[in-house]
Each structure stands twice: as C-alpha cells, then as structure tokens.
Amino acid sequence: MKNYRPAKKRIEVSVGESVRILRELQELSQSQLSRLTGIPQASISAIENDRVRLGVERAKVLAQALKCHPGVLVFPGWELPGTAAA
C-alpha cells in the first residue's frame, strides 16, 4: 500500500464554536451552563456566536463547568508541534 495516502480533513473551529460543541457534548443548555457558571445566558449566547470575546477569566469559569482545560476553549485549533497527524 505504498501509494495509499490517507485524506486529511481539517476544519476551522472558532472560540465560540468550541464552547458550543463542548456544551452540547455534555448535553447542557445555555441556561444550565449559565446557572453552573454565573455567566448570564445572553453572554454565553454572544460568546458562542463570536459576538463578544471569551476572555481569560470567563474561559477559566467555563472550562471548569465544561470539565476541560481553558486552553481548549481559548485556542481551539492549536496543535502542539509533533502532534499533527501525518
């Protein structure tokens, strides 16, 4: 299979999309996430739609509620050198 070359699919994910994806994977509504974080539901909606910046402090609060590292939210498309699939 020397001629075989796996296809690479790459997608761009915005900060807001990463928040939405993680929230939906955990089956949380925006209102439920708002209650968990103290961040108003309207602000969560604005973050998910990339109308406002996430910011470091909100990233920390959301990451704790979404059980992930804040960097996952702040840098959704970032790869460490040497970790990209060949």
Phi, psi and omega per residue, in radians:
M1 nan 0.682 3.140
K2 -1.133 -0.508 -3.105
N3 -1.458 -0.100 -3.115
Y4 -1.362 2.294 3.098
R5 -2.384 1.989 -3.106
P6 -1.106 2.476 3.106
A7 -1.235 2.526 3.079
K8 -1.868 2.194 3.033
K9 -1.961 2.173 3.117
R10 -2.218 2.360 3.086
I11 -2.169 2.633 3.058
E12 -1.670 2.260 3.125
V13 -2.109 2.213 3.113
S14 -1.399 2.941 3.084
V15 -1.017 -0.818 -3.140
G16 -1.073 -0.713 3.108
E17 -1.124 -0.635 3.127
S18 -1.142 -0.675 3.087
V19 -1.100 -0.836 -3.129
R20 -1.063 -0.792 -3.117
I21 -1.049 -0.846 -3.132
L22 -1.130 -0.684 3.112
R23 -1.101 -0.808 -3.112
E24 -1.194 -0.623 3.092
L25 -1.077 -0.520 3.127
Q26 -1.640 0.153 3.080
E27 0.966 0.753 3.097
L28 -1.879 2.446 2.991
S29 -1.446 2.912 3.057
Q30 -1.071 -0.647 3.131
S31 -1.134 -0.718 3.116
Q32 -1.141 -0.739 3.109
L33 -1.124 -0.640 3.090
S34 -1.064 -0.766 3.125
R35 -1.137 -0.656 -3.133
L36 -1.213 -0.549 -2.999
T37 -1.869 -0.372 -3.028
G38 1.407 0.059 3.090
I39 -1.519 2.230 -3.126
P40 -0.962 2.509 -3.134
Q41 -0.993 -0.683 3.124
A42 -1.076 -0.627 3.110
S43 -1.217 -0.687 3.096
I44 -1.093 -0.752 3.093
S45 -1.050 -0.791 -3.138
A46 -1.114 -0.662 3.094
I47 -1.128 -0.854 -3.101
E48 -1.097 -0.492 3.131
N49 -1.693 0.213 3.085
D50 0.982 0.580 3.077
R51 -1.574 -0.404 3.045
V52 -2.315 2.683 3.124
R53 -1.301 2.549 -3.128
L54 -1.176 -0.880 -3.110
G55 1.364 2.659 -3.047
V56 -1.132 -0.815 -3.082
E57 -1.133 -0.770 3.096
R58 -1.159 -0.606 3.098
A59 -1.057 -0.728 3.133
K60 -1.110 -0.776 -3.116
V61 -1.162 -0.799 3.137
L62 -1.141 -0.712 -3.140
A63 -1.067 -0.708 3.121
Q64 -1.101 -0.771 -3.135
A65 -1.198 -0.585 -3.112
L66 -1.612 0.052 3.071
K67 0.990 0.901 3.084
C68 -2.508 3.008 3.076
H69 -1.380 2.461 3.127
P70 -0.958 -0.545 3.128
G71 -1.083 -0.498 3.098
V72 -1.095 -0.628 3.136
L73 -1.410 -0.740 -3.035
V74 -1.314 -0.620 -3.108
F75 -2.183 1.169 -3.013
P76 -1.115 -0.482 -3.091
G77 -1.817 0.129 -3.036
W78 -1.383 2.394 3.073
E79 -2.108 2.477 3.030
L80 -1.307 2.535 3.081
P81 -1.008 2.344 3.120
G82 1.536 -0.056 -3.139
T83 -1.805 -0.148 -3.131
A84 -1.230 2.472 3.106
A85 -1.190 2.469 -3.120
A86 -1.357 nan nan
